[in-house]
Amino acid sequence: MIPGGLDGALPRQRVRKSFVLNIDTSSVHTEVVLMKNITLSADALLLENARECARQRQSTLHVLFRDWLKELVLQREAEERLRQL
């Protein structure tokens, strides 16, 4: 019998390619954020127009609302700091 098969070729062996992945973890951190769901009621036309605004910004209504909440709190904190001067 001819080694490797009928045509005399040696059997193919699977070659595993390996690589090394170096990741710089010195600047990586994990932050745990507690999120709460809310229910919002608004006029249907207002919501549709807001969704269109979000689409134009390549965003979602969810993200825009969350950003608005952050800005609302930041503005209040800035006003409080000004009062303390």
DASUL-V633926 format. One record per pair of residues at least 4 apart in sequence whose C-alpha atoms are under 7 Angstrom apart, sorted by the first residue. I is the first residue (numbers start at 0). J is the second residue. Records with the same first field share a line. If there is no record, write none. Layout:
BEGIN
I=J  J
END
This chain:
BEGIN
1=5  7
2=7  9
3=7  8  9  10
4=8
41=45  46
42=46
43=47
44=48
45=49
46=50
47=51
48=52
49=53  60
50=54  59  60
51=55
52=56
53=57  58  59  60  63
54=58  59
58=62
59=63
60=64
61=65
62=66
63=67
64=68
65=69
66=70
67=71
68=72
69=73
70=74
71=75
72=76
73=77
74=78
75=79
76=80
77=81
78=82
79=83
80=84
END
